[in-house]
Amino acid sequence: MNINPISFKGTFCIEQKDMNNRKFSKILSQREKLGISFEPSSYKNPDKLYVQMPHESDFELMQLLKKLSVNYVRIDERDSLNPDDIVSRMIICSTGNLNGKFLQKVDTKKLDTELRKNPEMYVGYNGANGSGLKYDRFKNFLKTNQEIRSPIVYLRKLPSGEIETHIYDGRHRFAVLRDMGIKQIPVTIDKESLELAREIGLV
C-alpha cells in the first residue's frame, strides 16, 4: 500500500535515565538554532523523551548528544510511516468506559462519506475546518513510533430511521490517516454502534 507524502520532522528517542537537568538545559539552549521540539512519551513508555527536528539538523544534534554522553535512537521515516506499521500500532482508546467496546477496522472512504453529513464537525483535507495545530501535532506524533489511540466512532439510529455517524474523539487523527491514503482504519466502537456500522457498510 502506498501513502501520500507528508512532510515530517526527524525524531530522536532518548532514555529519560540518561538525562539530567544540565544535559537537558544544554539541549534546550539549542532549541531555536536546531528547530527542536519535544513530544512527551506515551503512557506505556514514560521513561522516554522524543526530540523532533528538521532532518538537516540531525548531524548537529547527534554531535551534541554524543558530547553529552546521551544515548539515543534515531527513528527512521520508513519505519514509523509504513502504513501496515501505523495500523498495527493502533490501540483501543481508553477515553471513558471501555466496557463493551472493541477495536474494529472500518472502511475509510465510507466513514469519511458519513462524517461529511455533519459539516460542523467534519475535518477536511489537510485539517481544513478543524484545528491545524491538532492535525500537525498528530502528524509529528506518528513519527515517534508510539502506540496510537484509535478514534472513537459512535452511531445512532434517528426516529426517521436514518443512521447518524460521529467521531466522539479523534477527528484529527482520522483526518491525517485518511489523507495518508490508509484504506481501513481501526476505530474504537461499542456493540450497538458496530451493529449499525454493519447496516451501512462501514465494516
JOKA-V818548 format. One record per backbone hydrogen bond with DSSP energy under -0.5 kcal/mol. CO is the residue of the C=O (numbers start at 0). NH is the residue of the N-H. If there is no record, write none. Layout:
# JOKA-V818548
CO;NH, CO;NH
This chain:
# JOKA-V818548
5;7, 9;52, 10;74, 11;13, 11;50, 12;72, 13;48, 14;17, 15;18, 19;23, 20;24, 21;25, 22;26, 23;27, 24;28, 25;29, 26;29, 27;30, 29;33, 30;34, 30;35, 33;53, 36;51, 38;49, 41;44, 44;47, 46;15, 47;40, 48;13, 48;50, 49;38, 49;51, 50;11, 51;36, 52;9, 53;56, 54;57, 56;60, 57;61, 58;62, 59;63, 60;64, 61;65, 62;66, 63;67, 64;69, 65;68, 68;70, 70;14, 72;12, 72;74, 73;75, 74;10, 75;78, 75;79, 76;80, 78;81, 81;85, 82;86, 83;87, 84;88, 85;88, 86;89, 88;147, 90;149, 97;100, 99;190, 101;103, 101;188, 103;186, 105;107, 105;184, 106;110, 107;111, 108;112, 109;113, 110;114, 111;115, 113;116, 114;117, 117;120, 117;121, 121;123, 123;126, 124;127, 126;129, 127;123, 129;131, 130;134, 131;135, 132;136, 133;137, 134;138, 135;139, 136;140, 137;141, 138;142, 139;142, 140;143, 140;145, 141;144, 147;90, 150;152, 150;187, 151;167, 151;168, 153;165, 155;157, 155;163, 157;160, 161;157, 161;163, 163;155, 165;153, 165;167, 168;151, 169;173, 170;174, 171;175, 172;176, 173;177, 174;178, 175;179, 176;181, 177;180, 179;3, 182;107, 184;105, 186;103, 186;188, 187;152, 188;101, 189;193, 190;194, 191;195, 192;196, 193;197, 194;198, 195;199, 196;201, 196;202, 197;200, 201;106
